[in-house]
């Protein structure tokens, strides 16, 4: 598949700059893959759209306050986005302006240790991260409440970005569903567009995950599994292929993928040329995904992290 097939045109005003006033008031585009039927609902209607006995699996990772705004010794600005701890106080990070940074430079509580290329750095951090929520660059308005970039079930800190499909859930909505949890800490690929001409040539970065044995027993035995978000899909499909219950996954889900455990998917509307959009195309079909995205644009759905959601049945 050529990467250009992941392109589409989005009016800029449809990029959501803030979350909905109520999490579950976001719109929900419901699409039945077998029939092609589409319904326009609210996210709070999700329980009514799921088949009886469906098990909803969510990713309970918590976003680290990982965006650090710092000063270089020359007085110039620098920004570091912490991606993942690698032990001994060291982190993998993105730093800019990368061309002006040098190994050994001290930036407040942080030291640049080694350039890893492509704007990535190995850095040493004193203490715990104490920066801002790492909002994507297409969100240009300040976030009034940092907790709105966390799911209500966020638990173990470790992500550089939120698993955004989960941002629509409220405690009351969760009570109406049968829910199980997994953990995957979102990393670098959320920030990287696919630049290879052919999708299969893209090198996806692995991410840390963990699933409790009892949780996997329930998931493996469930008649219908509804994955909330692309991160959840990657964990479940890794385990369905014999991966251990804890480790790293570099599973790259692209069109032609054989889904073994995910039966339905809750997901937001993703950026062009992203691995996330490729996963949705793998699940719903390339042409069907294009049709649904065109419809969402016509119906003025809100896109990306703080945008509306889609349920693929």
Long-range contacts (C-beta under 8 A, 24 or more apart in sequence): 1-198, 1-199, 1-200, 1-254, 1-255, 1-278, 1-286, 2-197, 2-198, 2-199, 3-194, 3-195, 3-196, 3-197, 3-198, 3-199, 3-202, 3-273, 4-197, 5-199, 5-286, 6-194, 6-199, 6-272, 6-273, 6-274, 6-277, 6-278, 6-281, 7-272, 7-273, 8-272, 8-290, 8-293, 8-294, 10-272, 10-297, 10-303, 11-297, 14-297, 14-300, 14-301, 14-302, 14-303, 14-307, 15-138, 15-139, 15-302, 15-303, 15-304, 15-307, 16-139, 16-302, 16-303, 16-304, 16-305, 16-306, 16-307, 16-308, 17-139, 17-140, 17-141, 17-306, 18-141, 18-143, 18-144, 18-306, 19-148, 19-167, 19-306, 20-302, 20-306, 22-170, 23-152, 23-167, 23-168, 23-169, 23-170, 24-168, 24-169, 24-170, 24-172, 24-173, 26-168, 26-302, 26-307, 26-308, 26-309, 27-301, 27-302, 27-308, 27-309, 28-168, 28-308, 28-309, 28-310, 28-311, 29-292, 29-295, 29-296, 29-299, 29-301, 29-308, 29-309, 29-310, 29-311, 30-310, 30-311, 30-313, 31-284, 31-288, 31-292, 31-310, 31-311, 31-312, 31-313, 32-313, 33-284, 33-285, 33-288, 33-312, 33-313, 36-288, 38-292, 38-295, 40-299, 43-168, 43-169, 43-173, 43-308, 43-309, 44-170, 44-173, 46-173, 46-177, 46-266, 46-311, 47-173, 47-176, 47-177, 49-311, 49-313, 50-177, 50-224, 50-226, 50-264, 51-224, 51-313, 53-178, 53-222, 53-223, 53-224, 54-177, 54-178, 54-222, 54-223, 54-224, 54-225, 54-226, 54-263, 54-264, 55-178, 55-179, 55-180, 55-218, 55-219, 55-222, 55-224, 55-225, 55-226, 56-177, 56-178, 56-179, 56-180, 56-226, 56-228, 56-266, 57-179, 57-180, 57-181, 57-182, 57-219, 57-225, 57-226, 57-227, 57-228, 57-232, 57-236, 58-151, 58-153, 58-163, 58-166, 58-169, 58-179, 58-180, 58-181, 58-182, 58-228, 58-229, 58-232, 59-151, 59-163, 59-166, 59-181, 59-182, 59-183, 59-184, 59-228, 59-229, 59-231, 59-232, 59-235, 60-151, 60-153, 60-154, 60-155, 60-156, 60-181, 60-182, 60-183, 61-154, 61-155, 61-156, 61-157, 61-158, 61-159, 61-163, 61-183, 61-184, 61-185, 61-186, 61-231, 62-150, 62-154, 62-155, 62-156, 62-157, 62-158, 62-159, 63-133, 63-134, 63-149, 63-150, 63-154, 63-157, 63-159, 63-160, 63-161, 63-162, 63-186, 64-129, 64-134, 64-157, 64-158, 64-159, 64-160, 65-129, 65-130, 65-131, 65-132, 65-133, 65-134, 65-146, 66-129, 66-131, 66-134, 66-160, 67-131, 67-132, 67-133, 67-134, 67-135, 68-107, 68-108, 68-109, 68-110, 68-129, 68-131, 68-132, 69-131, 69-132, 70-107, 70-108, 70-110, 71-107, 71-108, 72-100, 72-101, 72-105, 72-107, 73-105, 73-106, 76-100, 78-107, 80-107, 80-110, 80-121, 80-123, 81-134, 81-160, 81-191, 82-123, 82-125, 82-129, 82-131, 82-160, 83-120, 83-160, 83-187, 83-188, 84-158, 84-160, 84-185, 84-187, 84-188, 84-208, 85-158, 86-122, 89-124, 89-125, 89-126, 90-122, 90-123, 90-124, 90-125, 91-122, 91-123, 91-124, 91-125, 92-116, 92-120, 92-121, 92-122, 92-188, 93-120, 93-121, 93-122, 93-123, 94-119, 94-120, 94-121, 94-188, 94-191, 95-119, 95-120, 95-121, 95-123, 120-188, 134-160, 134-161, 135-305, 136-161, 136-190, 136-191, 136-304, 136-305, 138-271, 138-304, 139-304, 139-305, 139-306, 148-306, 149-305, 153-179, 153-181, 155-181, 155-183, 156-183, 156-185, 156-210, 158-183, 158-185, 158-208, 159-185, 159-186, 159-187, 160-185, 160-186, 160-187, 160-188, 160-190, 160-191, 161-186, 161-190, 161-191, 161-305, 162-186, 162-305, 163-228, 163-229, 163-231, 163-232, 164-229, 164-268, 164-304, 164-305, 164-306, 165-228, 165-229, 165-230, 165-266, 165-267, 165-268, 165-309, 166-228, 166-229, 167-305, 167-306, 168-309, 169-228, 180-215, 180-218, 180-219, 181-212, 181-215, 182-209, 182-210, 182-211, 182-215, 182-219, 182-232, 182-235, 182-236, 183-209, 183-210, 183-211, 184-208, 184-209, 184-231, 184-232, 184-234, 184-235, 184-249, 185-209, 186-231, 189-275, 190-276, 193-271, 193-272, 193-273, 193-274, 194-273, 194-274, 194-275, 194-278, 199-254, 199-278, 200-254, 202-252, 202-275, 204-250, 204-251, 204-252, 204-275, 205-250, 206-248, 206-249, 206-250, 207-231, 207-234, 207-248, 207-249, 207-250, 208-247, 208-248, 209-234, 209-235, 209-238, 209-246, 209-247, 209-248, 209-249, 210-245, 210-246, 211-235, 211-239, 211-245, 211-246, 212-245, 213-245, 216-245, 219-261, 220-261, 224-263, 224-264, 225-261, 225-262, 225-263, 225-264, 226-263, 226-264, 226-265, 226-266, 227-262, 227-264, 227-265, 227-266, 228-266, 229-266, 229-267, 229-268, 230-267, 230-270, 230-275, 230-276, 230-279, 230-280, 233-262, 233-265, 233-279, 233-283, 234-279, 236-261, 236-262, 237-261, 237-262, 253-278, 253-279, 253-282, 253-283, 254-278, 254-279, 254-281, 254-282, 255-281, 255-282, 255-285, 255-286, 256-282, 257-282, 257-283, 259-283, 264-311, 264-312, 264-313, 265-311, 265-312, 266-309, 266-310, 266-311, 266-312, 267-309, 267-310, 267-312, 268-303, 268-304, 268-305, 268-307, 268-308, 268-309, 268-310, 269-293, 269-296, 269-301, 269-302, 269-303, 269-304, 269-307, 269-308, 269-309, 269-310, 270-304, 271-304, 280-310, 280-312, 283-312, 284-312
